[in-house]
Amino acid sequence: MLATALPLAGCGTGTPGTENPRAQSQNTTPKEEQTDKGKTKTITYDKFFVKHYLLIGADDSPENTAKIFKDQHDDYTDAYATPDGDVVITMTEKQLEGNIKEYKKERKEFGQAFNKDAKDKYNDYRFQISKDGRTFSLWCDNKLTDKDYVLTLGSIPKINGCLYYLEGGSGPWDMQVNIYNCHSGQPMQQYPWSQSPDYQPQNYGA
């Protein structure tokens, strides 16, 4: 439904731009407006997040992303792109609560699917998300499959980012990724998700 309708898969299949977001520590309550549909909440996905997390390929656009939101009539009341590249969505309070619940459910399900694979195939694989939701740490090796890469690095950072905005965050958002070899504990790769390299499990060590 919600997160899966957005471009969650395909993380790391190309090298995104190199710009970094400015530090953001403040949270603001989503703006409330009164319309003919009743009280709605307005949430703005910052242009940095839209560019690096929500667009599918170089030919995609903020306008298309807004259309994807707008077409989900049960989950949102409206959506549009600004000239600067932000995507603004509106929803009722009930829809907002439903979206937050659904994203958290999907994040849990992606994690459970990865943990099941890790338990069945790779006893030492695991991941951890920092309390502030801005750092993702993964312990694995060169046997990491494309499927498990997408379950973790291709989905969870985007879900966390969407939750950041839905729960009141504002401004650019990015997630630091730290990949460690699960056997030695040695750091293998570290980068902001917006600068994800190509999927190259050989870089994670044997």
mmCIF file of the C-alpha atoms, coordinates in Angstrom:
data_MODEL
# 
_entry.id   MODEL 
# 
loop_
_atom_site.group_PDB 
_atom_site.id 
_atom_site.type_symbol 
_atom_site.label_atom_id 
_atom_site.label_alt_id 
_atom_site.label_comp_id 
_atom_site.label_asym_id 
_atom_site.label_entity_id 
_atom_site.label_seq_id 
_atom_site.pdbx_PDB_ins_code 
_atom_site.Cartn_x 
_atom_site.Cartn_y 
_atom_site.Cartn_z 
_atom_site.occupancy 
_atom_site.B_iso_or_equiv 
_atom_site.pdbx_formal_charge 
_atom_site.auth_seq_id 
_atom_site.auth_comp_id 
_atom_site.auth_asym_id 
_atom_site.auth_atom_id 
_atom_site.pdbx_PDB_model_num 
ATOM 1   C CA . MET A 1 1   ? 0.000   0.000   0.000   1.00 0.00 ? 1   MET A CA 1 
ATOM 2   C CA . LEU A 1 2   ? 1.891   3.093   1.242   1.00 0.00 ? 2   LEU A CA 1 
ATOM 3   C CA . ALA A 1 3   ? 5.634   2.654   1.309   1.00 0.00 ? 3   ALA A CA 1 
ATOM 4   C CA . THR A 1 4   ? 5.635   -0.068  -1.292  1.00 0.00 ? 4   THR A CA 1 
ATOM 5   C CA . ALA A 1 5   ? 3.793   2.245   -3.664  1.00 0.00 ? 5   ALA A CA 1 
ATOM 6   C CA . LEU A 1 6   ? 6.793   4.555   -3.494  1.00 0.00 ? 6   LEU A CA 1 
ATOM 7   C CA . PRO A 1 7   ? 10.126  3.704   -5.123  1.00 0.00 ? 7   PRO A CA 1 
ATOM 8   C CA . LEU A 1 8   ? 11.611  1.705   -2.270  1.00 0.00 ? 8   LEU A CA 1 
ATOM 9   C CA . ALA A 1 9   ? 13.576  -0.860  -4.260  1.00 0.00 ? 9   ALA A CA 1 
ATOM 10  C CA . GLY A 1 10  ? 16.650  -0.218  -6.365  1.00 0.00 ? 10  GLY A CA 1 
ATOM 11  C CA . CYS A 1 11  ? 18.841  1.455   -3.756  1.00 0.00 ? 11  CYS A CA 1 
ATOM 12  C CA . GLY A 1 12  ? 22.467  1.687   -4.810  1.00 0.00 ? 12  GLY A CA 1 
ATOM 13  C CA . THR A 1 13  ? 21.993  0.801   -8.470  1.00 0.00 ? 13  THR A CA 1 
ATOM 14  C CA . GLY A 1 14  ? 23.646  4.082   -9.398  1.00 0.00 ? 14  GLY A CA 1 
ATOM 15  C CA . THR A 1 15  ? 25.609  6.844   -7.714  1.00 0.00 ? 15  THR A CA 1 
ATOM 16  C CA . PRO A 1 16  ? 23.404  9.724   -6.538  1.00 0.00 ? 16  PRO A CA 1 
ATOM 17  C CA . GLY A 1 17  ? 24.627  13.310  -6.325  1.00 0.00 ? 17  GLY A CA 1 
ATOM 18  C CA . THR A 1 18  ? 27.205  14.425  -3.809  1.00 0.00 ? 18  THR A CA 1 
ATOM 19  C CA . GLU A 1 19  ? 25.449  17.297  -2.040  1.00 0.00 ? 19  GLU A CA 1 
ATOM 20  C CA . ASN A 1 20  ? 24.833  16.901  1.690   1.00 0.00 ? 20  ASN A CA 1 
ATOM 21  C CA . PRO A 1 21  ? 21.822  18.196  3.651   1.00 0.00 ? 21  PRO A CA 1 
ATOM 22  C CA . ARG A 1 22  ? 22.302  20.825  6.311   1.00 0.00 ? 22  ARG A CA 1 
ATOM 23  C CA . ALA A 1 23  ? 22.025  19.623  9.883   1.00 0.00 ? 23  ALA A CA 1 
ATOM 24  C CA . GLN A 1 24  ? 18.435  19.352  11.087  1.00 0.00 ? 24  GLN A CA 1 
ATOM 25  C CA . SER A 1 25  ? 17.535  18.836  14.709  1.00 0.00 ? 25  SER A CA 1 
ATOM 26  C CA . GLN A 1 26  ? 14.228  20.634  15.106  1.00 0.00 ? 26  GLN A CA 1 
ATOM 27  C CA . ASN A 1 27  ? 10.851  19.045  14.652  1.00 0.00 ? 27  ASN A CA 1 
ATOM 28  C CA . THR A 1 28  ? 7.740   20.962  13.736  1.00 0.00 ? 28  THR A CA 1 
ATOM 29  C CA . THR A 1 29  ? 4.163   19.825  13.978  1.00 0.00 ? 29  THR A CA 1 
ATOM 30  C CA . PRO A 1 30  ? 2.630   19.265  10.519  1.00 0.00 ? 30  PRO A CA 1 
ATOM 31  C CA . LYS A 1 31  ? 0.670   22.359  9.498   1.00 0.00 ? 31  LYS A CA 1 
ATOM 32  C CA . GLU A 1 32  ? -3.076  22.193  10.047  1.00 0.00 ? 32  GLU A CA 1 
ATOM 33  C CA . GLU A 1 33  ? -5.594  23.653  7.621   1.00 0.00 ? 33  GLU A CA 1 
ATOM 34  C CA . GLN A 1 34  ? -9.386  23.727  7.500   1.00 0.00 ? 34  GLN A CA 1 
ATOM 35  C CA . THR A 1 35  ? -10.851 22.768  4.116   1.00 0.00 ? 35  THR A CA 1 
ATOM 36  C CA . ASP A 1 36  ? -14.163 21.561  2.770   1.00 0.00 ? 36  ASP A CA 1 
ATOM 37  C CA . LYS A 1 37  ? -12.938 18.064  3.602   1.00 0.00 ? 37  LYS A CA 1 
ATOM 38  C CA . GLY A 1 38  ? -12.427 18.981  7.221   1.00 0.00 ? 38  GLY A CA 1 
ATOM 39  C CA . LYS A 1 39  ? -9.198  19.592  9.111   1.00 0.00 ? 39  LYS A CA 1 
ATOM 40  C CA . THR A 1 40  ? -6.131  18.399  7.212   1.00 0.00 ? 40  THR A CA 1 
ATOM 41  C CA . LYS A 1 41  ? -2.416  18.135  7.933   1.00 0.00 ? 41  LYS A CA 1 
ATOM 42  C CA . THR A 1 42  ? 0.141   19.479  5.457   1.00 0.00 ? 42  THR A CA 1 
ATOM 43  C CA . ILE A 1 43  ? 3.536   17.769  5.291   1.00 0.00 ? 43  ILE A CA 1 
ATOM 44  C CA . THR A 1 44  ? 6.428   18.850  3.076   1.00 0.00 ? 44  THR A CA 1 
ATOM 45  C CA . TYR A 1 45  ? 8.955   16.343  1.788   1.00 0.00 ? 45  TYR A CA 1 
ATOM 46  C CA . ASP A 1 46  ? 12.083  18.447  1.314   1.00 0.00 ? 46  ASP A CA 1 
ATOM 47  C CA . LYS A 1 47  ? 13.543  18.655  -2.226  1.00 0.00 ? 47  LYS A CA 1 
ATOM 48  C CA . PHE A 1 48  ? 16.744  16.936  -1.031  1.00 0.00 ? 48  PHE A CA 1 
ATOM 49  C CA . PHE A 1 49  ? 14.774  13.947  0.229   1.00 0.00 ? 49  PHE A CA 1 
ATOM 50  C CA . VAL A 1 50  ? 12.602  13.898  -2.894  1.00 0.00 ? 50  VAL A CA 1 
ATOM 51  C CA . LYS A 1 51  ? 15.637  13.965  -5.183  1.00 0.00 ? 51  LYS A CA 1 
ATOM 52  C CA . HIS A 1 52  ? 17.686  11.310  -3.418  1.00 0.00 ? 52  HIS A CA 1 
ATOM 53  C CA . TYR A 1 53  ? 15.043  9.048   -1.874  1.00 0.00 ? 53  TYR A CA 1 
ATOM 54  C CA . LEU A 1 54  ? 11.807  9.230   -3.847  1.00 0.00 ? 54  LEU A CA 1 
ATOM 55  C CA . LEU A 1 55  ? 12.701  9.719   -7.509  1.00 0.00 ? 55  LEU A CA 1 
ATOM 56  C CA . ILE A 1 56  ? 13.079  6.623   -9.711  1.00 0.00 ? 56  ILE A CA 1 
ATOM 57  C CA . GLY A 1 57  ? 15.951  7.263   -12.090 1.00 0.00 ? 57  GLY A CA 1 
ATOM 58  C CA . ALA A 1 58  ? 17.150  10.396  -13.857 1.00 0.00 ? 58  ALA A CA 1 
ATOM 59  C CA . ASP A 1 59  ? 13.951  10.785  -15.893 1.00 0.00 ? 59  ASP A CA 1 
ATOM 60  C CA . ASP A 1 60  ? 11.632  10.896  -12.882 1.00 0.00 ? 60  ASP A CA 1 
ATOM 61  C CA . SER A 1 61  ? 10.368  14.165  -11.427 1.00 0.00 ? 61  SER A CA 1 
ATOM 62  C CA . PRO A 1 62  ? 8.884   15.631  -8.240  1.00 0.00 ? 62  PRO A CA 1 
ATOM 63  C CA . GLU A 1 63  ? 5.655   16.112  -10.195 1.00 0.00 ? 63  GLU A CA 1 
ATOM 64  C CA . ASN A 1 64  ? 5.437   12.367  -10.845 1.00 0.00 ? 64  ASN A CA 1 
ATOM 65  C CA . THR A 1 65  ? 6.146   11.608  -7.197  1.00 0.00 ? 65  THR A CA 1 
ATOM 66  C CA . ALA A 1 66  ? 3.347   13.975  -6.175  1.00 0.00 ? 66  ALA A CA 1 
ATOM 67  C CA . LYS A 1 67  ? 1.022   12.217  -8.624  1.00 0.00 ? 67  LYS A CA 1 
ATOM 68  C CA . ILE A 1 68  ? 1.805   8.850   -7.002  1.00 0.00 ? 68  ILE A CA 1 
ATOM 69  C CA . PHE A 1 69  ? 0.752   10.273  -3.636  1.00 0.00 ? 69  PHE A CA 1 
ATOM 70  C CA . LYS A 1 70  ? -2.292  12.010  -5.083  1.00 0.00 ? 70  LYS A CA 1 
ATOM 71  C CA . ASP A 1 71  ? -3.518  8.823   -6.779  1.00 0.00 ? 71  ASP A CA 1 
ATOM 72  C CA . GLN A 1 72  ? -3.691  7.072   -3.401  1.00 0.00 ? 72  GLN A CA 1 
ATOM 73  C CA . HIS A 1 73  ? -7.053  8.593   -2.536  1.00 0.00 ? 73  HIS A CA 1 
ATOM 74  C CA . ASP A 1 74  ? -7.581  6.505   0.593   1.00 0.00 ? 74  ASP A CA 1 
ATOM 75  C CA . ASP A 1 75  ? -4.294  7.641   2.130   1.00 0.00 ? 75  ASP A CA 1 
ATOM 76  C CA . TYR A 1 76  ? -3.973  11.309  1.110   1.00 0.00 ? 76  TYR A CA 1 
ATOM 77  C CA . THR A 1 77  ? -6.320  14.175  0.240   1.00 0.00 ? 77  THR A CA 1 
ATOM 78  C CA . ASP A 1 78  ? -3.953  15.993  -2.121  1.00 0.00 ? 78  ASP A CA 1 
ATOM 79  C CA . ALA A 1 79  ? -0.322  16.309  -3.231  1.00 0.00 ? 79  ALA A CA 1 
ATOM 80  C CA . TYR A 1 80  ? 1.660   18.642  -5.437  1.00 0.00 ? 80  TYR A CA 1 
ATOM 81  C CA . ALA A 1 81  ? 5.244   19.569  -6.296  1.00 0.00 ? 81  ALA A CA 1 
ATOM 82  C CA . THR A 1 82  ? 6.596   23.067  -5.695  1.00 0.00 ? 82  THR A CA 1 
ATOM 83  C CA . PRO A 1 83  ? 8.768   24.932  -8.231  1.00 0.00 ? 83  PRO A CA 1 
ATOM 84  C CA . ASP A 1 84  ? 11.770  24.282  -5.947  1.00 0.00 ? 84  ASP A CA 1 
ATOM 85  C CA . GLY A 1 85  ? 11.260  20.502  -6.046  1.00 0.00 ? 85  GLY A CA 1 
ATOM 86  C CA . ASP A 1 86  ? 9.591   19.894  -2.689  1.00 0.00 ? 86  ASP A CA 1 
ATOM 87  C CA . VAL A 1 87  ? 6.584   17.561  -2.590  1.00 0.00 ? 87  VAL A CA 1 
ATOM 88  C CA . VAL A 1 88  ? 3.709   18.744  -0.401  1.00 0.00 ? 88  VAL A CA 1 
ATOM 89  C CA . ILE A 1 89  ? 1.035   16.287  0.726   1.00 0.00 ? 89  ILE A CA 1 
ATOM 90  C CA . THR A 1 90  ? -2.142  16.819  2.700   1.00 0.00 ? 90  THR A CA 1 
ATOM 91  C CA . MET A 1 91  ? -4.169  14.326  4.661   1.00 0.00 ? 91  MET A CA 1 
ATOM 92  C CA . THR A 1 92  ? -6.682  14.138  7.456   1.00 0.00 ? 92  THR A CA 1 
ATOM 93  C CA . GLU A 1 93  ? -5.525  13.417  10.976  1.00 0.00 ? 93  GLU A CA 1 
ATOM 94  C CA . LYS A 1 94  ? -6.916  9.899   10.638  1.00 0.00 ? 94  LYS A CA 1 
ATOM 95  C CA . GLN A 1 95  ? -5.005  9.382   7.382   1.00 0.00 ? 95  GLN A CA 1 
ATOM 96  C CA . LEU A 1 96  ? -1.820  10.701  9.000   1.00 0.00 ? 96  LEU A CA 1 
ATOM 97  C CA . GLU A 1 97  ? -2.156  8.228   11.863  1.00 0.00 ? 97  GLU A CA 1 
ATOM 98  C CA . GLY A 1 98  ? -2.839  5.444   9.359   1.00 0.00 ? 98  GLY A CA 1 
ATOM 99  C CA . ASN A 1 99  ? 0.193   6.317   7.248   1.00 0.00 ? 99  ASN A CA 1 
ATOM 100 C CA . ILE A 1 100 ? 2.507   6.393   10.260  1.00 0.00 ? 100 ILE A CA 1 
ATOM 101 C CA . LYS A 1 101 ? 1.155   3.041   11.446  1.00 0.00 ? 101 LYS A CA 1 
ATOM 102 C CA . GLU A 1 102 ? 1.534   1.495   7.987   1.00 0.00 ? 102 GLU A CA 1 
ATOM 103 C CA . TYR A 1 103 ? 5.116   2.709   7.480   1.00 0.00 ? 103 TYR A CA 1 
ATOM 104 C CA . LYS A 1 104 ? 6.132   1.339   10.890  1.00 0.00 ? 104 LYS A CA 1 
ATOM 105 C CA . LYS A 1 105 ? 4.463   -1.956  10.026  1.00 0.00 ? 105 LYS A CA 1 
ATOM 106 C CA . GLU A 1 106 ? 6.321   -2.171  6.724   1.00 0.00 ? 106 GLU A CA 1 
ATOM 107 C CA . ARG A 1 107 ? 9.649   -1.305  8.367   1.00 0.00 ? 107 ARG A CA 1 
ATOM 108 C CA . LYS A 1 108 ? 9.074   -4.117  10.853  1.00 0.00 ? 108 LYS A CA 1 
ATOM 109 C CA . GLU A 1 109 ? 8.105   -6.549  8.076   1.00 0.00 ? 109 GLU A CA 1 
ATOM 110 C CA . PHE A 1 110 ? 11.189  -5.749  5.991   1.00 0.00 ? 110 PHE A CA 1 
ATOM 111 C CA . GLY A 1 111 ? 13.333  -6.270  9.082   1.00 0.00 ? 111 GLY A CA 1 
ATOM 112 C CA . GLN A 1 112 ? 11.629  -9.557  9.933   1.00 0.00 ? 112 GLN A CA 1 
ATOM 113 C CA . ALA A 1 113 ? 12.101  -10.854 6.391   1.00 0.00 ? 113 ALA A CA 1 
ATOM 114 C CA . PHE A 1 114 ? 15.799  -9.976  6.494   1.00 0.00 ? 114 PHE A CA 1 
ATOM 115 C CA . ASN A 1 115 ? 16.237  -11.468 9.969   1.00 0.00 ? 115 ASN A CA 1 
ATOM 116 C CA . LYS A 1 116 ? 14.612  -14.713 8.819   1.00 0.00 ? 116 LYS A CA 1 
ATOM 117 C CA . ASP A 1 117 ? 16.999  -14.961 5.879   1.00 0.00 ? 117 ASP A CA 1 
ATOM 118 C CA . ALA A 1 118 ? 19.907  -14.092 8.153   1.00 0.00 ? 118 ALA A CA 1 
ATOM 119 C CA . LYS A 1 119 ? 18.946  -16.786 10.646  1.00 0.00 ? 119 LYS A CA 1 
ATOM 120 C CA . ASP A 1 120 ? 18.417  -19.415 7.935   1.00 0.00 ? 120 ASP A CA 1 
ATOM 121 C CA . LYS A 1 121 ? 21.524  -18.641 5.887   1.00 0.00 ? 121 LYS A CA 1 
ATOM 122 C CA . TYR A 1 122 ? 23.877  -16.264 7.673   1.00 0.00 ? 122 TYR A CA 1 
ATOM 123 C CA . ASN A 1 123 ? 24.008  -16.569 11.439  1.00 0.00 ? 123 ASN A CA 1 
ATOM 124 C CA . ASP A 1 124 ? 26.133  -13.456 11.913  1.00 0.00 ? 124 ASP A CA 1 
ATOM 125 C CA . TYR A 1 125 ? 24.054  -11.048 9.780   1.00 0.00 ? 125 TYR A CA 1 
ATOM 126 C CA . ARG A 1 126 ? 22.185  -8.290  11.586  1.00 0.00 ? 126 ARG A CA 1 
ATOM 127 C CA . PHE A 1 127 ? 21.351  -4.605  11.365  1.00 0.00 ? 127 PHE A CA 1 
ATOM 128 C CA . GLN A 1 128 ? 20.734  -1.788  13.787  1.00 0.00 ? 128 GLN A CA 1 
ATOM 129 C CA . ILE A 1 129 ? 18.998  1.607   13.533  1.00 0.00 ? 129 ILE A CA 1 
ATOM 130 C CA . SER A 1 130 ? 20.083  4.378   15.879  1.00 0.00 ? 130 SER A CA 1 
ATOM 131 C CA . LYS A 1 131 ? 17.556  5.850   18.299  1.00 0.00 ? 131 LYS A CA 1 
ATOM 132 C CA . ASP A 1 132 ? 17.317  9.069   16.286  1.00 0.00 ? 132 ASP A CA 1 
ATOM 133 C CA . GLY A 1 133 ? 16.664  7.067   13.095  1.00 0.00 ? 133 GLY A CA 1 
ATOM 134 C CA . ARG A 1 134 ? 19.575  8.685   11.244  1.00 0.00 ? 134 ARG A CA 1 
ATOM 135 C CA . THR A 1 135 ? 22.170  5.890   11.274  1.00 0.00 ? 135 THR A CA 1 
ATOM 136 C CA . PHE A 1 136 ? 21.783  2.419   9.750   1.00 0.00 ? 136 PHE A CA 1 
ATOM 137 C CA . SER A 1 137 ? 24.439  -0.172  10.607  1.00 0.00 ? 137 SER A CA 1 
ATOM 138 C CA . LEU A 1 138 ? 24.617  -3.517  8.801   1.00 0.00 ? 138 LEU A CA 1 
ATOM 139 C CA . TRP A 1 139 ? 26.830  -6.495  9.624   1.00 0.00 ? 139 TRP A CA 1 
ATOM 140 C CA . CYS A 1 140 ? 27.258  -8.851  6.648   1.00 0.00 ? 140 CYS A CA 1 
ATOM 141 C CA . ASP A 1 141 ? 29.833  -10.242 4.216   1.00 0.00 ? 141 ASP A CA 1 
ATOM 142 C CA . ASN A 1 142 ? 30.259  -10.831 0.490   1.00 0.00 ? 142 ASN A CA 1 
ATOM 143 C CA . LYS A 1 143 ? 27.449  -13.419 0.485   1.00 0.00 ? 143 LYS A CA 1 
ATOM 144 C CA . LEU A 1 144 ? 24.815  -10.698 0.949   1.00 0.00 ? 144 LEU A CA 1 
ATOM 145 C CA . THR A 1 145 ? 22.189  -11.264 -1.743  1.00 0.00 ? 145 THR A CA 1 
ATOM 146 C CA . ASP A 1 146 ? 20.510  -8.592  -3.831  1.00 0.00 ? 146 ASP A CA 1 
ATOM 147 C CA . LYS A 1 147 ? 17.209  -9.525  -2.159  1.00 0.00 ? 147 LYS A CA 1 
ATOM 148 C CA . ASP A 1 148 ? 18.574  -8.901  1.333   1.00 0.00 ? 148 ASP A CA 1 
ATOM 149 C CA . TYR A 1 149 ? 20.294  -5.732  0.177   1.00 0.00 ? 149 TYR A CA 1 
ATOM 150 C CA . VAL A 1 150 ? 16.936  -4.375  -1.000  1.00 0.00 ? 150 VAL A CA 1 
ATOM 151 C CA . LEU A 1 151 ? 15.147  -5.546  2.172   1.00 0.00 ? 151 LEU A CA 1 
ATOM 152 C CA . THR A 1 152 ? 17.542  -3.434  4.236   1.00 0.00 ? 152 THR A CA 1 
ATOM 153 C CA . LEU A 1 153 ? 19.388  -0.678  2.360   1.00 0.00 ? 153 LEU A CA 1 
ATOM 154 C CA . GLY A 1 154 ? 16.807  -0.432  -0.415  1.00 0.00 ? 154 GLY A CA 1 
ATOM 155 C CA . SER A 1 155 ? 13.786  0.066   1.811   1.00 0.00 ? 155 SER A CA 1 
ATOM 156 C CA . ILE A 1 156 ? 14.351  0.862   5.480   1.00 0.00 ? 156 ILE A CA 1 
ATOM 157 C CA . PRO A 1 157 ? 16.166  4.212   4.984   1.00 0.00 ? 157 PRO A CA 1 
ATOM 158 C CA . LYS A 1 158 ? 13.322  5.463   2.762   1.00 0.00 ? 158 LYS A CA 1 
ATOM 159 C CA . ILE A 1 159 ? 10.708  4.347   5.272   1.00 0.00 ? 159 ILE A CA 1 
ATOM 160 C CA . ASN A 1 160 ? 12.610  6.039   8.100   1.00 0.00 ? 160 ASN A CA 1 
ATOM 161 C CA . GLY A 1 161 ? 12.829  9.224   6.062   1.00 0.00 ? 161 GLY A CA 1 
ATOM 162 C CA . CYS A 1 162 ? 9.107   9.264   5.337   1.00 0.00 ? 162 CYS A CA 1 
ATOM 163 C CA . LEU A 1 163 ? 8.380   8.721   9.027   1.00 0.00 ? 163 LEU A CA 1 
ATOM 164 C CA . TYR A 1 164 ? 10.679  11.634  9.897   1.00 0.00 ? 164 TYR A CA 1 
ATOM 165 C CA . TYR A 1 165 ? 8.443   14.003  7.926   1.00 0.00 ? 165 TYR A CA 1 
ATOM 166 C CA . LEU A 1 166 ? 5.138   12.413  8.926   1.00 0.00 ? 166 LEU A CA 1 
ATOM 167 C CA . GLU A 1 167 ? 6.072   12.657  12.601  1.00 0.00 ? 167 GLU A CA 1 
ATOM 168 C CA . GLY A 1 168 ? 6.875   16.363  12.368  1.00 0.00 ? 168 GLY A CA 1 
ATOM 169 C CA . GLY A 1 169 ? 10.406  16.660  10.971  1.00 0.00 ? 169 GLY A CA 1 
ATOM 170 C CA . SER A 1 170 ? 11.310  19.429  8.555   1.00 0.00 ? 170 SER A CA 1 
ATOM 171 C CA . GLY A 1 171 ? 14.156  20.246  6.195   1.00 0.00 ? 171 GLY A CA 1 
ATOM 172 C CA . PRO A 1 172 ? 16.638  17.905  4.456   1.00 0.00 ? 172 PRO A CA 1 
ATOM 173 C CA . TRP A 1 173 ? 16.909  14.363  5.821   1.00 0.00 ? 173 TRP A CA 1 
ATOM 174 C CA . ASP A 1 174 ? 19.581  11.755  5.139   1.00 0.00 ? 174 ASP A CA 1 
ATOM 175 C CA . MET A 1 175 ? 20.701  8.501   6.719   1.00 0.00 ? 175 MET A CA 1 
ATOM 176 C CA . GLN A 1 176 ? 24.284  7.501   7.486   1.00 0.00 ? 176 GLN A CA 1 
ATOM 177 C CA . VAL A 1 177 ? 25.056  3.921   6.404   1.00 0.00 ? 177 VAL A CA 1 
ATOM 178 C CA . ASN A 1 178 ? 27.783  1.894   8.119   1.00 0.00 ? 178 ASN A CA 1 
ATOM 179 C CA . ILE A 1 179 ? 28.581  -1.589  6.785   1.00 0.00 ? 179 ILE A CA 1 
ATOM 180 C CA . TYR A 1 180 ? 30.751  -3.903  8.869   1.00 0.00 ? 180 TYR A CA 1 
ATOM 181 C CA . ASN A 1 181 ? 32.152  -7.352  8.146   1.00 0.00 ? 181 ASN A CA 1 
ATOM 182 C CA . CYS A 1 182 ? 30.054  -9.667  10.305  1.00 0.00 ? 182 CYS A CA 1 
ATOM 183 C CA . HIS A 1 183 ? 33.016  -11.938 11.128  1.00 0.00 ? 183 HIS A CA 1 
ATOM 184 C CA . SER A 1 184 ? 35.756  -9.449  11.982  1.00 0.00 ? 184 SER A CA 1 
ATOM 185 C CA . GLY A 1 185 ? 33.644  -6.427  12.895  1.00 0.00 ? 185 GLY A CA 1 
ATOM 186 C CA . GLN A 1 186 ? 35.871  -4.329  10.633  1.00 0.00 ? 186 GLN A CA 1 
ATOM 187 C CA . PRO A 1 187 ? 34.225  -1.279  8.989   1.00 0.00 ? 187 PRO A CA 1 
ATOM 188 C CA . MET A 1 188 ? 33.908  -1.939  5.246   1.00 0.00 ? 188 MET A CA 1 
ATOM 189 C CA . GLN A 1 189 ? 31.869  0.986   3.894   1.00 0.00 ? 189 GLN A CA 1 
ATOM 190 C CA . GLN A 1 190 ? 30.542  4.222   5.353   1.00 0.00 ? 190 GLN A CA 1 
ATOM 191 C CA . TYR A 1 191 ? 28.508  6.803   3.445   1.00 0.00 ? 191 TYR A CA 1 
ATOM 192 C CA . PRO A 1 192 ? 25.356  8.943   3.520   1.00 0.00 ? 192 PRO A CA 1 
ATOM 193 C CA . TRP A 1 193 ? 22.505  7.059   1.845   1.00 0.00 ? 193 TRP A CA 1 
ATOM 194 C CA . SER A 1 194 ? 22.123  9.896   -0.660  1.00 0.00 ? 194 SER A CA 1 
ATOM 195 C CA . GLN A 1 195 ? 25.600  8.980   -1.936  1.00 0.00 ? 195 GLN A CA 1 
ATOM 196 C CA . SER A 1 196 ? 25.038  5.219   -2.061  1.00 0.00 ? 196 SER A CA 1 
ATOM 197 C CA . PRO A 1 197 ? 27.589  3.408   -4.254  1.00 0.00 ? 197 PRO A CA 1 
ATOM 198 C CA . ASP A 1 198 ? 26.621  0.631   -6.637  1.00 0.00 ? 198 ASP A CA 1 
ATOM 199 C CA . TYR A 1 199 ? 25.640  -2.671  -5.025  1.00 0.00 ? 199 TYR A CA 1 
ATOM 200 C CA . GLN A 1 200 ? 29.006  -4.421  -4.642  1.00 0.00 ? 200 GLN A CA 1 
ATOM 201 C CA . PRO A 1 201 ? 28.900  -7.116  -1.923  1.00 0.00 ? 201 PRO A CA 1 
ATOM 202 C CA . GLN A 1 202 ? 32.504  -8.062  -2.723  1.00 0.00 ? 202 GLN A CA 1 
ATOM 203 C CA . ASN A 1 203 ? 33.458  -4.897  -0.851  1.00 0.00 ? 203 ASN A CA 1 
ATOM 204 C CA . TYR A 1 204 ? 32.016  -6.255  2.393   1.00 0.00 ? 204 TYR A CA 1 
ATOM 205 C CA . GLY A 1 205 ? 34.715  -8.886  2.956   1.00 0.00 ? 205 GLY A CA 1 
ATOM 206 C CA . ALA A 1 206 ? 34.635  -12.676 3.046   1.00 0.00 ? 206 ALA A CA 1 
# 
